[in-house]
Amino acid sequence: MPQMKAARVSDLESNARTSVVADILEKVQRGAGIAQADMLRNDHISSPQVSGYLSLMTKNELLRYDPELKVYKMTRKGDAFLRMHRQMGEFIDLIDEEIGL
């Protein structure tokens, strides 16, 4: 049983990270580009964490950095990720309604 419990914790951590990525993409999309400092406002995430996520998201081509404007912008891949994340959320909501959660 301990392995099952660890897997659930890992799943929760993965879901939390995916949600942070989606939240960052939402902010970038709303602002049509956003500076790193602006991502820290009204969130419970530290500056080093934001830097790590931005690095990961840039490396995986979800975002690109515009050095002239000093902002991050969403890529097509980031837009597709965000759309899929929203669709999955809607699907999960439907399942929750169906089973009474």
C-alpha positions in Angstrom: 0.0 0.0 0.0 2.8 2.6 0.6 3.5 2.6 -3.1 -0.1 3.5 -3.9 0.0 6.4 -1.5 3.3 7.7 -3.0 1.8 7.5 -6.5 -1.2 9.6 -5.4 1.1 12.2 -3.9 3.1 12.2 -7.0 0.0 12.6 -9.1 -1.2 15.5 -6.9 2.2 17.2 -7.3 2.1 16.7 -11.1 -1.4 18.2 -11.2 -0.3 21.2 -9.1 2.6 21.8 -11.5 0.4 21.5 -14.5 -2.0 24.0 -12.9 0.8 26.5 -12.3 1.9 26.2 -15.9 -1.6 26.8 -17.0 -2.0 29.8 -14.7 1.2 31.4 -16.1 0.0 30.8 -19.7 -3.4 32.4 -18.7 -1.6 35.5 -17.5 0.6 35.7 -20.6 -2.4 35.3 -22.8 -4.4 38.0 -21.0 -1.6 40.5 -21.2 -0.4 39.6 -24.7 3.0 39.3 -23.2 4.1 39.7 -19.6 7.2 40.5 -17.6 8.5 38.1 -15.0 7.9 40.5 -12.2 4.2 40.8 -13.1 3.8 37.0 -12.8 4.5 37.2 -9.1 1.6 39.5 -8.3 -1.4 37.9 -6.5 0.1 34.4 -6.5 1.5 32.2 -3.9 4.7 31.4 -5.8 8.2 32.6 -5.1 10.5 34.4 -7.5 12.8 31.4 -7.8 9.8 29.1 -8.6 8.6 31.5 -11.2 12.1 31.6 -12.8 12.2 27.8 -12.8 8.8 27.5 -14.4 9.6 30.2 -17.0 12.9 28.4 -17.9 11.1 25.1 -18.2 8.3 26.6 -20.3 10.7 28.4 -22.6 12.8 25.2 -23.0 9.7 23.3 -23.9 8.5 26.0 -26.3 5.3 26.9 -24.5 6.7 30.5 -24.1 9.2 32.6 -25.8 11.1 35.6 -24.4 11.1 38.8 -26.3 14.4 40.5 -25.2 13.4 43.8 -26.8 10.2 44.2 -24.9 11.5 42.1 -21.9 8.3 40.1 -21.8 7.3 36.5 -22.2 4.9 35.6 -25.0 2.9 32.5 -25.7 3.8 30.2 -28.6 1.4 28.1 -30.6 2.4 25.1 -28.5 1.6 27.1 -25.3 -1.8 28.0 -26.8 -2.5 24.4 -27.6 -1.4 23.3 -24.1 -3.7 25.9 -22.5 -6.7 24.9 -24.7 -6.2 21.2 -23.8 -5.9 22.1 -20.1 -9.2 24.0 -20.2 -10.9 21.1 -22.1 -9.7 18.6 -19.5 -11.0 20.8 -16.8 -14.4 20.9 -18.4 -14.4 17.2 -18.9 -13.5 16.6 -15.2 -16.3 19.0 -14.2 -18.8 16.9 -16.2 -17.6 13.7 -14.6 -17.8 15.3 -11.1 -21.4 16.4 -11.8 -22.3 12.9 -13.2 -21.0 11.1 -10.1 -22.2 13.8 -7.6 -19.0 15.4 -6.4 
